[in-house]
Amino acid sequence: MQWADISRLKIGDTASCELLVDERSLVAFAELSGDDNPLHMDENVARNLGFPCRVAHGMLALSAISRLIGTQLPGPGSLWISQELKFPAPVLVGDALLARVSVERVSLAAGLVKLQTEVRKRGSDTIVLSGTATVRIPHLQNPATTPHE
Amino acid sequence: MQWADISRLKIGDTASCELLVDERSLVAFAELSGDDNPLHMDENVARNLGFPCRVAHGMLALSAISRLIGTQLPGPGSLWISQELKFPAPVLVGDALLARVSVERVSLAAGLVKLQTEVRKRGSDTIVLSGTATVRIPHLQNPATTPHE
């Protein structure tokens, strides 16, 4: 496992992952959060509100950003401090998404990294999440302790 | 079910819910998102990074805001448009939280509502999430269609 290491980060470093927003993930998030807004859960309601089918929870797109930050860039050990985000277009059930984070600023002294965060529909220019995240990289007190390696 | 109805919202309207961040919710979110950052999953790593025990994913606190918006205030039909948030203190596994949203501004013409969003540790002044959300309330094309009632 590659620990988050602020000294190795450079502006422009980028990581990405894919995400399929399917029935299973919608139901799993509704159960986990208690958010069973019928816009997400009921096809008739979604159509009646003007959408072609059910709209996914915005947090499913954001969950891919959480994954990138916690596992890839900056990676294991990272602590999310703040996030600004917009959902410019709805994610629909069945959408395949491409999430990306890229390093915008590195504050070595403060141990803070600012990232651009974006999620698009795959193979399309449609942005479903845009924003910025600030992440703190805690100091590893005993770098020899890497139980997952 | 009470649909989101922007004409009935008043500045200061508030809704709240409780949330227990336990082992089960941590594992469920790690599986759903793919975010298995050892800060969240491994007690030894969390201690080595300076925390008393595992830190929960920030999105678990945010999921309670998603629930309040989608089910209580503004409620069913609401569409999350944007969110600014800070995580001023970490949520630790086992924490009981109290989430709250309150109406800060209502733009009837635009169909938009701005909410203050906050999550605290229960019975404490420790704020673990603070910020604001903007929510759009789509126009119900056929108000008679309320399949969940």
Interface residues (C-beta under 8 A of the other chain):
Chain A: M1 C17 S25 A28 F29 E31 L32 S33 G34 D35 D36 N37 P38 L39 H40 D42 N44 V45 N48 L49 G50 F51 V55 H57 G58 M59 L62 S63 A64 S66 R67 I69 G70 T71 P76 G77 S78 L79 W80 I81 S82 Q83 E84 L85 K86 F87 P90 P138 H139 L140 Q141 N142 T145 P147 H148
Chain B: M1 C17 S25 A28 F29 E31 L32 S33 G34 D35 D36 N37 P38 L39 H40 D42 N44 V45 N48 L49 G50 F51 V55 H57 G58 M59 L62 S63 A64 S66 R67 I69 G70 T71 P76 G77 S78 L79 W80 I81 S82 Q83 E84 L85 K86 F87 P90 P138 H139 L140 Q141 N142 T145 P147 H148
